């Protein structure tokens, strides 16, 4: 699947030294656009959680972003194990993360719920053994929420 | 409560050189789970944690947290400190436990976003 976007960051699985740098760069881009801080915070938190998911679980992935006057759209595509039961993965506290991930402060089963909490729209498509696509949209105006 | 006040109350050591010690910290949140910080912390607050990896600084950055206190004399590595310097997020370390750190700050009036305000 090809994604049309304003830009893309490439993510490498298990690269914990750089984990979060894509979200950090996205935050910088949003700040330069003069987007309200509260909107940037929601977009950054959602992007960071989604980025960590790719780093933790996948071999590699991409984070595409598109910024319009109305919305920020972020699409993360990964080559990973896929999510067998998305409903279960959306439950707060449900996690399949190994202990070493939990020791880093992640893998507590709040990642996808945190994305949902901050996004105005969240779509997850996943094929077990192939990968997952997480797409979320943040409205610049709160009326959409 | 300013960062300077917090440093004094906790007998803390500053790990970073830059940053305005007079900025006002209105709220605090404590956790070792970064997803909890991302879910429940508020902007312009202080993060109290026992985790010292780079993701703590990333979490503070995306959640608009102003400063971080590491408890039990736990110190992040030099790369993490350098990242915090670059992102202008002051880091402090205290010998106090997380319980005592929170207790002392609460006693002096610092609150989370959800708790009682008096």
Interface residues (C-beta under 8 A of the other chain):
Chain A: X16 X17 X19 X20 X21 X23 X24 X27 X37 X38 X41 X44 X45 X47 X48 X49 X52 X104 X105 X106 X108 X109 X110 X111 X113 X114 X117
Chain B: X32 X33 X34 X35 X36 X37 X38 X39 X43 X49 X51 X53 X54 X55 X56 X58 X59 X61 X62 X63 X64 X79 X87
